[in-house]
Amino acid sequence: METIAKEIKSKINRTNPDKNEGYVASMIEEQTARIPSDVYLWAALGAMGTSLTLQLLGRNHTALFIGQWAPSFLLLGIYNKLVKQLGHDSADRE
């Protein structure tokens, strides 16, 4: 198992020796860094509240659909925070 991991790391290092982000990833980082982290938290809470309301109204399938958005919003918030702290934009500021 360890040799497979070493082989994969070796291939990755040969593919991108400078460890630069691709064009698409850079554009996503640039756009998501502009959004405050609170937006994602409020979106997740809004999805949970909407889901609860729909559940109480008996619209179970729609409630489940909307309720599944909350983890995605929270993950996007984590990504946003990481981009701001560790992404290419932090290197540009230094």
N, C-alpha and C positions, 0 to 999 in steps of 0.2 A: 504494500500500500504506500509506503514511504517513497519508493522509487517512482511510482506513478505521479505523486505530488511533485517530486523534483523535476520530472520530465515536463509536466504541465507548466511549472514556473519557468523552466528553461525556454519553452516555446513562447511563452508570453513575453519574456525579456527580449527574445530575438525579434518578435513581432513589433514591439513598441519600446525600443531601448531607451528613449528619452522620457518615457512614462508621461506623455502628453495626452490630454483629453482630445477626443475627436471633435469635429465641428458641431455635430448635433448635441453632444453632451455639454459642450461649452455654451451653446445657445440656451439650452435648458437651464443650466446653472445661472446664466446671466439674467434670465427672466424670473426664475423662482427666487433669486436673491432679493429682488425688489419687493416681494410680498412679505408683509410682517408675519411672524410665526403665529401670532394670535388668530389670524384669519383661519388657519387650519384647525385650531382648537375649537373655535366657534362653529365652524362648519361641521365638525364631528358632533359637537353637542346639539347642533340644530338637526342633524340627521337622526340622532337618537331621540330627540324630542318629537320630531315628526313621525318617526316610526312608532313611538309609544302612542301618540294620538291616533294614528291609523289603526293600530292594534285595538285600541279602545272602541273605535268606530266599527270594528268588525272587518276591516279590509286587510286580512292577514297576509295575503301574498304581497301586496304592495308594501305593507309594513316591513316584511322581511327584506324585500328588495332595497328599500331606503335604509333600513338598519345596517345593511352590509356595507354601506358607504363609509360609516364611521371609522373603521380601522384603516381604510385607504386614506382618508383625510389625515389621520394621525400619523401614518407612515410618511405622507408627503410633508407634514410638518417637521418630522425628524430629518428627512432628506434636506429640507430647506435650512434647518439649523446647521446641519453638517456642511452644507455648501457654504454658508456664511462663515463658518469657523475654519474649515479645512479646504475649501474649494479653490479653484484657480483665482477667484477674485481676492482671496486673502493674500495670495502671493503677489498679485498686482499692486496691492496697497503697500507692501513692504519695500 
